[in-house]
Amino acid sequence: IRAGDRGALARGITLIESRARAHHHDADTLLQLLAPHAGGAMRVGITGAPGAGKSTFIDALGGQLCAAGRRVAVLSVDPSSPISHGSILGDKTRMENLSRQPGAFIRPSPSSGELGGVARRTRETIALCEAAGFEIVLVETVGVGQSEVLVHGMVDCFLVLLLAGAGDELQGIKKGVLELADILAVNKADGDNRARAEMAQREFARALHYLSVPAGAWQPPVLACSALTREGVAEVWQTVEAFFAQARQSGAFAARRRSQALAWLEALVSEGLREAFAAQHGVTPLRAHLESQVGAGLVPAPVAARRLLAAAGFGP
Ligand code: GDP
């Protein structure tokens, strides 16, 4: 992996994604060995509604970066069910151009599972890619729902791709996602759609103006591009570079990495507690009993929770 061998990297990721107990020890050892070599990449999240052009955009951007001699890893996060997983990805070939580049590494989402597990394995995969010398890690959200917040919590820069819609430009995208964005780009600014895209660009810029940004902080810009013709894609990347330069200089970069690491620690402790709780003998029957009591309104939830925690050894 340290030598940048993509086959070895892929096998390493498969090991850390494995849920088999027998693999846990080797996975931990691998992560520990590689940890000192992780952290060096520009981690960029890319989100947008299905059909916004994320994979086309990443194909174009990744191709340009590889042509400039950069090594790019592309990961995707899809915590949705196996059913929607299939229907969103379909059988279309994604990122055909980029997948042929020797400097690129593309890895689909770990097989769907609960949110916490997918987030954890993606974080570990980022570290492995960094140890393998990838300078840029693009993390794409594929599913809908919570994946934006999840990915925002593991990247240095969060890019949102938008589309010009009919009428209210804020429809079709959750307002909360706009607040997470460091950079926005209206995609498909080409052909007949170009004028509409540029109008949407102005409307989004106006809408963002109302989100208050502390003085001296980065003001998220709204750009326009076409992933299809590639016009404007290089400018989006220049803006990403400018964002990193400012964030490194202001200390925001280090502060964000630090708070992400602490949030991850917190999440792992919670997960460990949940597992330890579930592993306590005697909890399951008591839980089933209390659940029916709480459901029937016979026992208040806080009382039932205290009794359960005490039974598992977590209470007085
Ligand atoms: P994703 O679901 O966000 O990954 O979107 P895709 O990259 O699969 O793109 C959805 C559709 O939009 C595909 O048919 C693309 O060819 C098309 N598309 C993507 N980017 C552009 C663009 O910049 N201009 C135009 N005209 N079509 C685009």
Boltz pocket constraint, residues with backbone or C-beta under 6 A from the ligand:
constraints:
  - pocket:
      binder: B
      contacts: [[A, 48], [A, 49], [A, 50], [A, 51], [A, 52], [A, 53], [A, 54], [A, 55], [A, 56], [A, 57], [A, 187], [A, 188], [A, 189], [A, 190], [A, 225], [A, 226], [A, 227], [A, 228], [A, 229]]
      max_distance: 6.0
